[in-house]
Amino acid sequence: MAVDRRELIIEAASKSFALFGYKATTMDQIAKIANVGKGTIYTYFINKEELFQEIMNRLIQELKHVAEEALDPKLRFFENLGRVLDRILDFQEEHELAIKLSQEVKEISTQMAHEGIQQIEKAIVGYIQQQVQYAVDKGEIKPCNPEITAYVMLKLFIALTSDWRNTHERLDKKQVAELLRFYLQEGLAP
């Protein structure tokens, strides 16, 4: 059976980026992990940026798959929103590359790490945007700008699950779901 060198390189690069981050990963490291010559990498990828983009594309596809698995067509929009956001957060917290990119952004603010995080956020917002539009079309929620609404939903979720715990006791998933429902579905008006 022939060895798929391209896949070996992608797997090696994924490991290297997850372990060392974007900035500290070198083509020499990737070649060593993949057990190929450095020149072999350049047969498939022009540079480190192109290889990183391939990995980001795969990560985003995997993220979308995770979100799709969380959807239950029998549930209403807000119940599904909580399920999808929970799964996405779990994915990001468990996926080594997402963790390392976040650390790299905080510690040394590497441009490519920023771009990687932005790609992930854009993909999540785009996915939620589709679900918002679908809910509007079904009459489950009021007409709104789906992109802005998706962005606000994601940022509220991040604020409740990540930012809040920086200065307060961590909220559990049930509390987060209740708060999302309160702020987004019920609203503050009496």
C-alpha beads as a LAMMPS data file, in Angstrom:
LAMMPS data file: protein, C-alpha beads

190 atoms
189 bonds

1 atom types
1 bond types

-500.0 500.0 xlo xhi
-500.0 500.0 ylo yhi
-500.0 500.0 zlo zhi

Masses

1 110.0

Atoms # bond

1 1 1 0.000 0.000 0.000
2 1 1 1.409 3.387 -1.011
3 1 1 2.088 5.929 1.692
4 1 1 0.169 9.165 1.235
5 1 1 2.962 11.625 1.916
6 1 1 0.652 14.627 1.683
7 1 1 -1.477 13.252 4.523
8 1 1 1.635 12.408 6.554
9 1 1 2.804 16.008 6.150
10 1 1 -0.596 17.398 7.152
11 1 1 -0.741 15.165 10.234
12 1 1 2.817 16.109 11.199
13 1 1 2.115 19.808 10.704
14 1 1 -1.064 19.541 12.798
15 1 1 0.941 17.986 15.617
16 1 1 3.678 20.581 15.352
17 1 1 1.293 23.559 15.270
18 1 1 -0.637 22.112 18.235
19 1 1 2.548 21.526 20.246
20 1 1 4.605 24.587 19.368
21 1 1 2.138 27.070 17.888
22 1 1 2.348 28.730 14.515
23 1 1 5.366 30.907 15.136
24 1 1 7.603 28.206 16.625
25 1 1 6.738 25.561 14.040
26 1 1 9.305 25.168 11.289
27 1 1 9.261 23.213 8.065
28 1 1 12.268 21.284 9.410
29 1 1 10.212 20.171 12.447
30 1 1 7.317 19.124 10.223
31 1 1 9.659 17.158 7.950
32 1 1 11.194 15.413 10.954
33 1 1 7.815 14.481 12.457
34 1 1 6.531 13.270 9.060
35 1 1 9.782 11.426 8.414
36 1 1 10.142 13.037 4.984
37 1 1 12.675 15.363 3.471
38 1 1 11.939 19.071 3.763
39 1 1 11.805 19.281 -0.037
40 1 1 8.956 16.765 -0.058
41 1 1 6.819 19.233 1.880
42 1 1 7.376 21.838 -0.832
43 1 1 6.144 19.330 -3.424
44 1 1 2.687 19.653 -1.855
45 1 1 2.694 23.082 -0.195
46 1 1 4.246 26.360 -1.295
47 1 1 5.033 27.494 2.244
48 1 1 4.136 27.187 5.922
49 1 1 1.171 29.554 5.494
50 1 1 -0.428 27.349 2.834
51 1 1 0.076 24.252 4.979
52 1 1 -1.408 26.043 7.992
53 1 1 -4.417 27.098 5.896
54 1 1 -5.020 23.483 4.852
55 1 1 -5.063 22.485 8.510
56 1 1 -7.381 25.374 9.411
57 1 1 -9.767 24.362 6.611
58 1 1 -9.899 20.834 8.005
59 1 1 -10.400 22.089 11.556
60 1 1 -13.322 24.251 10.410
61 1 1 -14.895 21.338 8.518
62 1 1 -14.583 19.206 11.639
63 1 1 -16.127 22.010 13.700
64 1 1 -19.091 22.257 11.312
65 1 1 -19.552 18.497 11.524
66 1 1 -19.593 18.699 15.333
67 1 1 -22.234 21.448 15.142
68 1 1 -24.378 19.453 12.707
69 1 1 -24.269 16.428 15.004
70 1 1 -25.572 18.565 17.885
71 1 1 -28.645 19.723 15.958
72 1 1 -31.902 17.956 16.708
73 1 1 -34.587 18.784 14.134
74 1 1 -37.290 18.054 16.719
75 1 1 -36.074 20.858 18.984
76 1 1 -36.822 24.538 18.680
77 1 1 -34.186 27.140 17.782
78 1 1 -33.066 28.182 21.279
79 1 1 -32.748 24.602 22.513
80 1 1 -30.608 23.770 19.479
81 1 1 -28.576 26.959 19.896
82 1 1 -27.522 25.912 23.381
83 1 1 -26.684 22.384 22.225
84 1 1 -24.622 23.591 19.261
85 1 1 -22.732 26.238 21.225
86 1 1 -21.942 23.731 23.990
87 1 1 -20.525 21.259 21.478
88 1 1 -18.520 23.972 19.717
89 1 1 -17.040 25.165 23.010
90 1 1 -16.197 21.599 24.026
91 1 1 -14.554 21.068 20.642
92 1 1 -12.453 24.208 20.949
93 1 1 -11.425 23.393 24.519
94 1 1 -10.415 19.844 23.548
95 1 1 -8.814 20.567 20.191
96 1 1 -5.108 21.120 20.801
97 1 1 -4.570 23.457 17.852
98 1 1 -7.406 25.780 18.887
99 1 1 -5.996 25.896 22.415
100 1 1 -2.459 26.598 21.217
101 1 1 -3.610 29.334 18.816
102 1 1 -5.503 31.049 21.640
103 1 1 -2.414 30.880 23.865
104 1 1 -0.208 32.230 21.089
105 1 1 -2.573 35.144 20.480
106 1 1 -2.568 36.024 24.194
107 1 1 1.161 35.576 24.740
108 1 1 2.852 36.870 21.602
109 1 1 0.055 38.028 19.325
110 1 1 1.257 36.253 16.167
111 1 1 -0.621 37.476 13.078
112 1 1 -1.267 33.970 11.674
113 1 1 -2.562 32.757 15.043
114 1 1 -4.929 35.766 15.065
115 1 1 -6.062 34.883 11.566
116 1 1 -6.619 31.262 12.582
117 1 1 -8.779 32.275 15.542
118 1 1 -10.681 34.721 13.308
119 1 1 -11.336 31.958 10.771
120 1 1 -12.767 29.755 13.494
121 1 1 -14.983 32.577 14.774
122 1 1 -16.132 33.459 11.258
123 1 1 -17.070 29.835 10.602
124 1 1 -19.047 29.625 13.850
125 1 1 -20.846 32.915 13.181
126 1 1 -21.616 31.759 9.630
127 1 1 -23.076 28.513 10.913
128 1 1 -25.213 30.244 13.552
129 1 1 -26.265 32.818 10.938
130 1 1 -27.714 30.014 8.786
131 1 1 -29.611 28.662 11.775
132 1 1 -30.908 32.138 12.657
133 1 1 -32.167 32.653 9.094
134 1 1 -33.823 29.239 9.165
135 1 1 -35.524 30.117 12.484
136 1 1 -36.694 33.469 11.065
137 1 1 -38.090 31.716 7.991
138 1 1 -39.955 29.235 10.234
139 1 1 -41.326 32.069 12.377
140 1 1 -39.541 30.841 15.519
141 1 1 -37.795 34.179 16.030
142 1 1 -38.446 37.752 14.914
143 1 1 -36.977 39.004 11.648
144 1 1 -33.452 40.323 12.277
145 1 1 -30.062 40.719 10.680
146 1 1 -28.893 37.085 10.882
147 1 1 -25.162 37.874 10.799
148 1 1 -25.265 40.468 13.575
149 1 1 -27.603 38.286 15.611
150 1 1 -25.292 35.287 15.226
151 1 1 -22.305 37.399 16.249
152 1 1 -24.095 38.701 19.363
153 1 1 -25.204 35.178 20.282
154 1 1 -21.674 33.829 20.000
155 1 1 -20.154 36.719 21.943
156 1 1 -22.758 36.387 24.710
157 1 1 -22.041 32.670 24.903
158 1 1 -18.276 33.295 25.101
159 1 1 -18.818 35.989 27.725
160 1 1 -20.848 33.602 29.885
161 1 1 -18.648 30.531 29.444
162 1 1 -15.148 31.985 29.286
163 1 1 -14.895 35.653 30.197
164 1 1 -17.156 35.448 33.261
165 1 1 -14.994 32.798 34.922
166 1 1 -11.972 35.111 34.834
167 1 1 -13.429 37.077 37.746
168 1 1 -16.393 34.993 38.968
169 1 1 -17.329 31.443 39.791
170 1 1 -17.731 29.348 36.646
171 1 1 -21.286 28.923 35.362
172 1 1 -22.356 25.374 34.571
173 1 1 -23.922 24.456 31.223
174 1 1 -27.453 24.581 32.623
175 1 1 -26.920 28.100 33.978
176 1 1 -25.465 29.254 30.655
177 1 1 -28.413 27.764 28.752
178 1 1 -30.880 29.494 31.108
179 1 1 -29.094 32.846 30.723
180 1 1 -28.992 32.545 26.919
181 1 1 -32.692 31.786 26.914
182 1 1 -33.383 34.678 29.318
183 1 1 -31.420 37.321 27.405
184 1 1 -32.097 36.169 23.861
185 1 1 -35.512 34.568 23.960
186 1 1 -37.355 36.256 26.825
187 1 1 -35.555 39.597 26.962
188 1 1 -35.326 42.119 29.764
189 1 1 -38.598 43.940 29.180
190 1 1 -41.316 43.162 31.762

Bonds

1 1 1 2
2 1 2 3
3 1 3 4
4 1 4 5
5 1 5 6
6 1 6 7
7 1 7 8
8 1 8 9
9 1 9 10
10 1 10 11
11 1 11 12
12 1 12 13
13 1 13 14
14 1 14 15
15 1 15 16
16 1 16 17
17 1 17 18
18 1 18 19
19 1 19 20
20 1 20 21
21 1 21 22
22 1 22 23
23 1 23 24
24 1 24 25
25 1 25 26
26 1 26 27
27 1 27 28
28 1 28 29
29 1 29 30
30 1 30 31
31 1 31 32
32 1 32 33
33 1 33 34
34 1 34 35
35 1 35 36
36 1 36 37
37 1 37 38
38 1 38 39
39 1 39 40
40 1 40 41
41 1 41 42
42 1 42 43
43 1 43 44
44 1 44 45
45 1 45 46
46 1 46 47
47 1 47 48
48 1 48 49
49 1 49 50
50 1 50 51
51 1 51 52
52 1 52 53
53 1 53 54
54 1 54 55
55 1 55 56
56 1 56 57
57 1 57 58
58 1 58 59
59 1 59 60
60 1 60 61
61 1 61 62
62 1 62 63
63 1 63 64
64 1 64 65
65 1 65 66
66 1 66 67
67 1 67 68
68 1 68 69
69 1 69 70
70 1 70 71
71 1 71 72
72 1 72 73
73 1 73 74
74 1 74 75
75 1 75 76
76 1 76 77
77 1 77 78
78 1 78 79
79 1 79 80
80 1 80 81
81 1 81 82
82 1 82 83
83 1 83 84
84 1 84 85
85 1 85 86
86 1 86 87
87 1 87 88
88 1 88 89
89 1 89 90
90 1 90 91
91 1 91 92
92 1 92 93
93 1 93 94
94 1 94 95
95 1 95 96
96 1 96 97
97 1 97 98
98 1 98 99
99 1 99 100
100 1 100 101
101 1 101 102
102 1 102 103
103 1 103 104
104 1 104 105
105 1 105 106
106 1 106 107
107 1 107 108
108 1 108 109
109 1 109 110
110 1 110 111
111 1 111 112
112 1 112 113
113 1 113 114
114 1 114 115
115 1 115 116
116 1 116 117
117 1 117 118
118 1 118 119
119 1 119 120
120 1 120 121
121 1 121 122
122 1 122 123
123 1 123 124
124 1 124 125
125 1 125 126
126 1 126 127
127 1 127 128
128 1 128 129
129 1 129 130
130 1 130 131
131 1 131 132
132 1 132 133
133 1 133 134
134 1 134 135
135 1 135 136
136 1 136 137
137 1 137 138
138 1 138 139
139 1 139 140
140 1 140 141
141 1 141 142
142 1 142 143
143 1 143 144
144 1 144 145
145 1 145 146
146 1 146 147
147 1 147 148
148 1 148 149
149 1 149 150
150 1 150 151
151 1 151 152
152 1 152 153
153 1 153 154
154 1 154 155
155 1 155 156
156 1 156 157
157 1 157 158
158 1 158 159
159 1 159 160
160 1 160 161
161 1 161 162
162 1 162 163
163 1 163 164
164 1 164 165
165 1 165 166
166 1 166 167
167 1 167 168
168 1 168 169
169 1 169 170
170 1 170 171
171 1 171 172
172 1 172 173
173 1 173 174
174 1 174 175
175 1 175 176
176 1 176 177
177 1 177 178
178 1 178 179
179 1 179 180
180 1 180 181
181 1 181 182
182 1 182 183
183 1 183 184
184 1 184 185
185 1 185 186
186 1 186 187
187 1 187 188
188 1 188 189
189 1 189 190
